[in-house]
């Protein structure tokens, strides 16, 4: 303990990085699966399908022409940059003989873990530059061990992956006064932040905020050079790639904007103050409240930290479509500015200077809760039942197709075929509402390989080589009745195995049933 305290005092930066690295390596090993739909199906599933010569999401014009030859292909509104990097990675791994999906994902998580250390490195450097080492230590340590950071750091959330680019660009700007060629620094900052834009389009709000700060500070040349750097980066990565694929630059970006405007209320709307509660809540009250307050206090003195993140925050607060993960991009900036602003407030506050024990108790409570939750989240195998179901079935080669039965719900959860190692057709059977004979005989295509039907009877029109080999029943509610219904069409149906969700998945579902982390029962059709 004495050695640890001494090392913390003498080498705080290295100490923090080592702690962060250890926690993220633990997450690499244990935090398998995926956190949310987008970080798997829009990245991993898409990129691996390209490696295998198909197109899971039908994003490419060539794929769309095959499915609908009479319809002009249209972009889907996704940046090809981040998913393209995974395509190149998977292509390389297979070139050196690594084909296992499990091994591939260990490597993906490891690369993300190492990359995420840049968040801590540059947050520390920015804080130390603008404030002092004491505050930098607080910022670095919190980002290293905050209960959700190790878990998010190893997964494929674009809202987290884009953060290092924004932090590096910010650091280059705040540190430009130590360099000889200042304008070059602003150009490089623009280039770097432009890469962040290509990871997540919505970072344009943050980048635009940086430009506004420079204009407010009457740094006209710097603002122009920064803008040129950003635009050049975006043109090279987005414009050229889209031109090659679609024959016009920024095709995906324009479609992204059009789609989000048209569907702004389709995916999840909430109260205007949702993100106030999210930020203060995930940083754990009362410290979350203190840092949120401190963040607002920096609006004038540390505008480069506050305004870009505030513009990002304000847009998402006003925009109808709200999901918790959307705001993750600015969390490090809230923590940096929050600690700086809060510490400066406390130093001048008579109340806190006379009640230091209360402040200490607040931090003790914060760290207690944080360290109670941290090990469970860091090692959480998210979406375990879905992933393990596919891993289990991967031992069966040449599967024709699958049935996914969840007639308790109006929708069926998608399965990650990346882990199956085969691209096969999946027929989802949800709860049939307002059913009639016509609907029972119909099929809706959800994606290239996923279809929605309302009765197994529809599958009778398939030839023997395309008949489903397995049926996956989601959840145990009315299970016997549901199994008997499938047996009407597949009389030789036999039980295969049960796949349980992970511990955190089960807890999350008990806390909020909308988290569809279900038990999966696998049956074999024997047809």
C-alpha positions in Angstrom: 0.0 0.0 0.0 2.9 2.4 0.8 4.5 1.6 -2.6 1.2 2.3 -4.4 0.7 5.6 -2.6 4.3 6.6 -3.4 3.9 5.6 -7.1 0.6 7.5 -7.3 2.3 10.6 -5.9 5.4 10.3 -8.1 4.0 8.9 -11.4 0.3 9.6 -11.4 -0.1 9.6 -15.2 1.6 6.2 -15.6 -0.3 4.8 -12.6 -3.6 5.9 -14.1 -2.8 4.4 -17.5 -1.8 1.1 -16.0 -5.0 0.8 -14.0 -7.0 1.7 -17.1 -5.1 -0.9 -19.2 -5.7 -3.7 -16.7 -9.4 -3.0 -16.5 -9.7 -2.9 -20.2 -7.8 -6.1 -20.7 -10.2 -7.7 -18.2 -13.0 -6.4 -20.4 -11.3 -7.8 -23.5 -11.4 -11.3 -22.0 -14.8 -11.3 -20.3 -17.0 -8.6 -21.9 -18.0 -10.7 -24.8 -21.0 -10.2 -27.0 -22.2 -6.7 -27.9 -23.8 -3.9 -26.0 -26.4 -2.6 -28.4 -27.8 -3.5 -31.8 -25.8 -0.9 -33.8 -22.3 -1.8 -32.5 -22.7 -5.3 -33.8 -25.1 -5.4 -36.8 -23.9 -2.1 -38.4 -20.2 -2.9 -37.9 -19.3 -6.5 -37.3 -22.1 -8.2 -39.2 -21.7 -5.9 -42.2 -17.9 -6.1 -42.5 -17.7 -9.9 -42.2 -20.4 -10.4 -44.7 -18.3 -8.3 -47.2 -15.3 -10.5 -46.5 -17.5 -13.6 -47.2 -18.6 -12.1 -50.5 -22.1 -11.1 -49.5 -23.8 -8.0 -48.0 -25.8 -8.6 -44.9 -27.4 -5.1 -44.7 -27.8 -4.6 -48.5 -25.8 -1.4 -48.3 -23.9 -1.8 -51.5 -25.5 -0.8 -54.9 -24.5 -4.2 -56.4 -26.5 -6.0 -53.7 -29.5 -3.8 -54.1 -29.5 -4.4 -57.9 -29.6 -8.2 -57.3 -32.6 -8.0 -55.0 -34.5 -5.3 -56.9 -33.1 -5.0 -60.4 -35.9 -2.6 -61.4 -35.3 -0.2 -58.6 -32.4 2.4 -58.5 -30.0 1.6 -55.6 -30.0 4.2 -52.8 -27.5 4.8 -50.0 -28.6 3.8 -46.5 -26.9 6.7 -44.7 -23.9 4.9 -43.1 -20.3 5.9 -43.1 -18.1 3.2 -44.7 -15.0 4.3 -42.9 -15.3 2.5 -39.5 -17.0 -0.6 -40.9 -14.5 -0.5 -43.7 -11.6 -0.7 -41.3 -13.2 -3.8 -39.8 -13.5 -5.3 -43.3 -9.8 -4.8 -43.8 -9.0 -6.2 -40.4 -11.1 -9.4 -40.9 -9.6 -9.8 -44.4 -6.1 -9.6 -43.0 -6.9 -12.0 -40.1 -8.3 -14.6 -42.6 -5.2 -14.1 -44.8 -3.0 -15.2 -41.8 -5.3 -18.1 -41.0 -7.6 -16.7 -38.3 -11.2 -17.6 -39.1 -12.7 -18.1 -35.7 -15.3 -15.4 -34.9 -14.5 -15.7 -31.2 -10.8 -15.1 -31.8 -11.5 -12.2 -34.2 -13.6 -10.5 -31.6 -10.9 -10.9 -28.9 -8.6 -9.1 -31.3 -11.2 -6.4 -32.1 -11.8 -5.8 -28.4 -8.1 -5.7 -27.7 -7.5 -3.1 -30.4 -10.4 -1.0 -29.1 -9.1 -1.3 -25.5 -5.7 0.0 -26.6 -7.2 2.8 -28.7 -9.5 3.9 -25.9 -6.4 4.7 -23.7 -6.1 7.8 -25.8 -9.2 9.1 -24.1 -7.5 9.0 -20.8 -4.1 10.2 -22.1 -5.5 13.3 -23.8 -8.1 14.1 -21.2 -5.2 14.1 -18.6 -3.0 16.3 -20.8 -5.8 18.8 -21.6 -6.8 19.1 -17.9 -3.2 19.5 -16.7 -2.6 22.2 -19.4 -5.7 24.2 -18.6 -5.8 23.6 -14.8 -3.3 21.7 -12.7 -2.0 18.2 -11.9 -4.4 17.6 -9.1 -7.4 18.1 -11.3 -5.8 16.1 -14.1 -5.3 13.2 -11.7 -9.0 13.3 -10.8 -10.1 13.4 -14.5 -7.7 10.6 -15.5 -8.6 8.3 -12.6 -12.3 8.8 -13.1 -12.1 8.0 -16.9 -10.0 5.0 -16.1 -12.3 3.4 -13.6 -15.7 4.9 -14.1 -18.1 1.9 -14.0 -19.1 1.8 -17.6 -15.9 3.0 -19.3 -13.9 -0.3 -19.5 -17.0 -2.1 -21.0 -17.7 0.6 -23.6 -14.1 1.0 -24.4 -13.8 -2.5 -25.9 -17.0 -2.5 -27.9 -17.9 -1.1 -31.3 -20.0 2.0 -30.4 -19.2 4.8 -32.8 -20.2 7.3 -30.2 -17.2 6.1 -28.1 -14.8 5.3 -30.9 -14.9 8.9 -32.2 -14.0 10.4 -28.8 -10.1 10.1 -29.1 -10.2 12.1 -32.4 -12.1 15.0 -30.7 -9.8 15.0 -27.7 -6.6 14.9 -29.8 -7.9 17.8 -31.9 -8.7 19.7 -28.8 -5.3 19.0 -27.3 -3.5 20.2 -30.4 -5.4 23.5 -30.2 -4.9 24.2 -26.5 -1.3 23.2 -26.8 -0.6 25.2 -30.0 0.9 28.1 -28.0 4.0 26.0 -27.4 4.6 25.4 -31.1 6.3 27.5 -33.7 4.0 27.0 -36.6 0.6 27.7 -34.9 -1.5 27.6 -38.1 -0.1 24.1 -39.0 -1.4 23.0 -35.5 -4.9 24.2 -36.3 -4.8 22.5 -39.7 -3.7 19.2 -38.1 -6.4 19.6 -35.4 -9.0 20.0 -38.2 -7.7 16.9 -40.0 -7.9 14.8 -36.9 -11.4 15.9 -35.9 -12.5 15.3 -39.5 -11.6 11.6 -39.0 -13.9 11.6 -36.0 -16.7 12.9 -38.2 -16.1 9.9 -40.5 -16.6 7.6 -37.5 -19.7 9.4 -36.4 -21.5 12.0 -38.5 -23.0 13.8 -35.5 -19.5 15.0 -34.3 -20.0 17.7 -36.9 -21.8 19.6 -34.1 -18.7 19.4 -31.9 -16.4 20.4 -34.8 -18.6 23.3 -35.7 -18.5 24.3 -32.1 -14.7 24.5 -32.1 -14.9 26.7 -35.2 -17.3 29.0 -33.4 -15.0 29.3 -30.4 -12.2 30.4 -32.7 -14.4 32.9 -34.4 -15.6 34.3 -31.0 -11.9 34.6 -30.0 -11.3 36.5 -33.2 -8.8 34.0 -34.4 -9.8 34.4 -38.0 -6.9 32.7 -39.6 -6.9 29.8 -37.2 -10.6 29.3 -37.7 -10.2 29.2 -41.5 -7.2 26.9 -41.4 -9.0 24.6 -38.9 -12.1 24.5 -41.2 -9.9 23.7 -44.2 -8.3 20.8 -42.3 -11.7 19.4 -41.3 -13.2 19.7 -44.7 -10.2 18.2 -46.4 -10.3 15.2 -44.1 -14.0 14.7 -44.7 -13.6 15.1 -48.5 -10.8 12.5 -48.6 -12.5 9.9 -46.4 -16.2 10.5 -47.2 -16.4 12.3 -50.5 -14.0 10.0 -52.4 -15.2 6.7 -51.0 -18.9 7.6 -51.7 -17.9 8.8 -55.2 -16.3 5.4 -55.9 -19.3 3.5 -54.6 -22.2 5.7 -55.6 -20.8 7.9 -58.3 -21.3 11.0 -56.3 -19.6 12.5 -53.2 -21.3 12.5 -49.8 -24.1 10.2 -50.9 -24.2 8.4 -47.5 -24.1 11.7 -45.6 -26.9 13.3 -47.4 -29.0 10.2 -47.0 -28.2 10.1 -43.3 -29.5 13.6 -42.9 -32.6 13.0 -44.9 -33.4 9.7 -43.1 -32.9 11.2 -39.6 -35.2 14.1 -40.4 -37.9 11.9 -41.8 -37.7 9.4 -39.0 -36.9 11.7 -36.1 -39.7 10.3 -33.9 -39.6 6.6 -35.0 -37.0 5.1 -32.6 -37.4 6.5 -29.2 -38.5 9.9 -28.0 -38.2 11.2 -24.5 -38.6 14.3 -22.3 -36.4 17.3 -23.2 -34.5 17.0 -20.0 -33.5 13.3 -20.5 -29.8 14.0 -21.1 -29.6 16.2 -18.1 -30.6 13.1 -16.0 -28.4 10.8 -18.1 -25.2 12.7 -17.6 -25.8 13.4 -13.9 -27.0 9.8 -13.4 -24.3 7.8 -15.1 -21.5 9.7 -13.4 -23.3 8.8 -10.1 -24.9 11.5 -8.0 -24.0 13.6 -6.2 -20.6 13.8 -8.0 -22.5 13.7 -11.3 -24.4 16.7 -10.2 -21.3 18.5 -9.1 -19.5 17.9 -12.4 -22.5 18.9 -14.4 -22.6 22.2 -12.5 -18.9 22.6 -12.9 -19.2 22.0 -16.7 -21.6 24.9 -17.0 -19.4 27.1 -14.9 -16.6 26.9 -17.5 -18.7 28.4 -20.3 -16.7 31.6 -20.4 -13.3 30.8 -19.1 -12.8 27.5 -20.9 -15.0 28.0 -23.9 -13.0 25.5 -26.0 -14.2 22.7 -23.6 -17.7 24.0 -23.0 -19.2 25.4 -26.2 -18.5 22.4 -28.6 -19.8 19.9 -26.1 -22.8 22.2 -25.1 -23.8 22.5 -28.8 -23.7 18.7 -29.1 -25.7 18.4 -25.9 -28.2 21.0 -26.9 -28.9 19.5 -30.3 -29.6 16.1 -28.8 -31.7 17.7 -26.1 -33.9 19.4 -28.7 -34.0 16.5 -31.3 -36.9 14.2 -30.7 -35.0 10.9 -31.2 -33.2 10.3 -27.9 -31.2 7.3 -26.7 -28.8 7.2 -23.8 -25.8 6.2 -26.0 -26.1 9.3 -28.2 -24.7 11.5 -25.5 -21.6 9.3 -24.6 -19.4 11.3 -27.0 -19.2 14.3 -24.8 -18.9 12.5 -21.4 -15.0 13.0 -21.2 -15.5 16.8 -22.0 -18.1 17.1 -19.3 -15.8 15.4 -16.8 -12.8 17.5 -17.8 -14.6 20.8 -17.7 -16.7 19.6 -14.8 -13.8 18.9 -12.5 -12.0 22.2 -13.5 -15.2 24.2 -12.9 -16.2 22.4 -9.7 -12.7 22.6 -8.2 -12.5 26.3 -8.9 -15.9 26.8 -7.3 -15.0 24.8 -4.2 -11.8 26.7 -3.7 -13.9 30.0 -3.5 -16.9 28.5 -1.7 -17.2 29.4 2.0 -19.7 26.5 2.5 -17.5 23.8 1.1 -14.4 25.1 2.8 -16.2 24.9 6.1 -17.8 21.5 5.3 -15.0 19.5 3.8 -16.2 16.4 5.6 -19.5 16.5 3.6 -17.6 16.8 0.3 -15.4 13.9 1.3 -18.5 11.8 2.3 -19.9 12.5 -1.2 -16.8 11.2 -2.9 -16.7 8.2 -0.6 -20.3 7.4 -1.5 -19.5 7.9 -5.2 -16.4 5.6 -5.2 -18.2 2.9 -3.1 -21.1 2.7 -5.6 -18.7 2.9 -8.5 -16.5 0.0 -7.3 -19.5 -2.1 -6.4 -20.9 -1.9 -10.0 -17.5 -1.8 -11.9 -16.6 -5.5 -11.7 -20.0 -6.7 -12.9 -20.2 -4.3 -15.8 -16.6 -4.8 -16.8 -17.0 -8.5 -17.1 -20.6 -8.5 -18.5 -21.2 -10.9 -21.3 -23.8 -8.8 -23.0 -26.4 -10.5 -25.3 -25.0 -13.8 -24.2 -28.0 -16.0 -25.1 -28.0 -14.7 -28.7 -24.3 -15.0 -29.2 -24.0 -18.4 -27.6 -26.9 -19.8 -29.6 -25.1 -19.0 -32.8 -21.8 -20.4 -31.4 -23.6 -23.6 -30.4 -25.2 -24.0 -33.9 -21.9 -23.2 -35.6 -20.9 -26.8 -35.0 -23.5 -27.8 -37.5 -22.3 -27.2 -41.0 -24.5 -26.4 -44.0 -27.6 -25.3 -42.1 -30.4 -24.6 -44.5 -32.3 -22.0 -42.5 -33.6 -21.3 -39.0 -37.0 -20.4 -37.4 -37.0 -17.9 -34.6 -40.3 -18.1 -32.7 -41.3 -15.4 -30.3 -45.1 -15.2 -30.5 -45.2 -13.5 -27.1 -43.9 -10.3 -28.6 -44.7 -8.3 -31.7 -41.1 -8.4 -32.9 -38.3 -11.0 -32.8 -34.8 -10.2 -31.7 -32.1 -10.5 -34.5 -29.4 -13.1 -34.2 -25.7 -12.4 -34.8 -24.9 -14.7 -37.7 -21.3 -13.6 -37.6 -20.9 -16.2 -34.8 -22.7 -18.8 -36.8 -20.1 -18.6 -39.5 -22.8 -19.1 -42.1 -25.1 -16.6 -43.9 -28.4 -18.4 -44.0 -32.1 -17.3 -44.1 -33.8 -16.8 -40.8 -37.6 -16.8 -40.6 -38.9 -14.8 -37.6 -42.4 -15.7 -36.2 -43.6 -12.8 -34.0 -47.0 -12.4 -32.4 -49.6 -12.1 -35.1 -51.9 -9.1 -34.5 -55.0 -8.6 -36.6 -54.3 -11.8 -38.4 -56.3 -13.1 -41.4 -55.7 -15.9 -43.8 -53.9 -13.6 -46.2 -51.4 -12.4 -43.5 -50.7 -15.9 -42.4 -49.6 -16.7 -45.9 -47.4 -13.6 -46.3 -43.8 -12.9 -45.7 -42.0 -9.6 -45.1 -38.3 -9.2 -45.8 -36.5 -7.5 -43.0 -33.0 -7.7 -44.5 -31.1 -9.8 -47.0 -31.3 -12.9 -44.7 -34.0 -12.1 -42.2 -37.7 -12.6 -43.0 -40.9 -12.2 -41.0 -43.7 -14.8 -41.3 -46.7 -15.4 -39.2 -47.1 -19.1 -39.4 -44.7 -22.0 -40.2 -47.3 -23.0 -42.8 -45.7 -20.5 -45.1 -42.5 -22.6 -45.1 -44.3 -25.5 -46.7 -43.7 -23.9 -50.1 -39.9 -24.3 -49.6 -38.2 -27.3 -51.1 -36.5 -29.8 -48.8 -33.0 -28.3 -49.2 -34.3 -25.0 -47.8 -36.3 -26.3 -44.9 -35.3 -25.0 -41.5 -33.0 -27.3 -39.5 -33.6 -25.6 -36.1 -36.2 -23.7 -34.3 -35.2 -21.2 -31.6 -37.9 -20.3 -29.0 -37.3 -17.0 -27.2 -38.4 -17.0 -23.6 -40.2 -19.7 -21.6 -43.7 -18.1 -21.5 -46.3 -20.4 -23.1 -43.4 -22.6 -24.3 -45.2 -25.9 -24.3 -48.1 -24.5 -26.4 -45.7 -22.9 -28.8 -43.6 -26.0 -29.2 -46.8 -28.0 -29.9 -47.8 -25.5 -32.6 -44.5 -25.9 -34.4 -44.8 -29.7 -34.1 -47.9 -29.5 -36.3 -45.6 -28.7 -39.2 -42.4 -30.4 -38.0 -43.6 -33.5 -36.1 -40.0 -34.8 -35.5 -39.1 -31.7 -33.6 -36.7 -32.6 -30.7 -35.2 -30.6 -27.9 -31.5 -29.7 -28.4 -30.3 -27.3 -25.6 -31.1 -24.2 -23.5 -29.0 -21.0 -23.7 -29.2 -18.7 -20.7 -28.6 -14.9 -20.8 -25.7 -13.5 -18.8 -26.0 -12.3 -15.2 -26.1 -8.6 -16.1 -28.5 -9.3 -18.9 -30.9 -11.0 -16.4 -30.5 -8.1 -14.0 -31.2 -5.5 -16.7 -34.3 -7.3 -17.8 -35.7 -7.5 -14.2 -35.0 -3.8 -13.8 -36.5 -3.0 -17.2 -38.5 -5.7 -19.2 -37.9 -3.7 -22.4 -34.3 -5.2 -22.3 -35.1 -8.3 -24.3 -32.4 -10.5 -22.9 -34.3 -13.9 -23.1 -33.6 -17.5 -22.5 -33.3 -19.3 -25.9 -34.5 -22.9 -26.3 -33.1 -24.6 -29.4 -35.0 -27.5 -31.0 -34.0 -29.5 -34.0 -36.6 -30.1 -36.8 -35.1 -33.4 -38.0 -36.8 -32.8 -41.3 
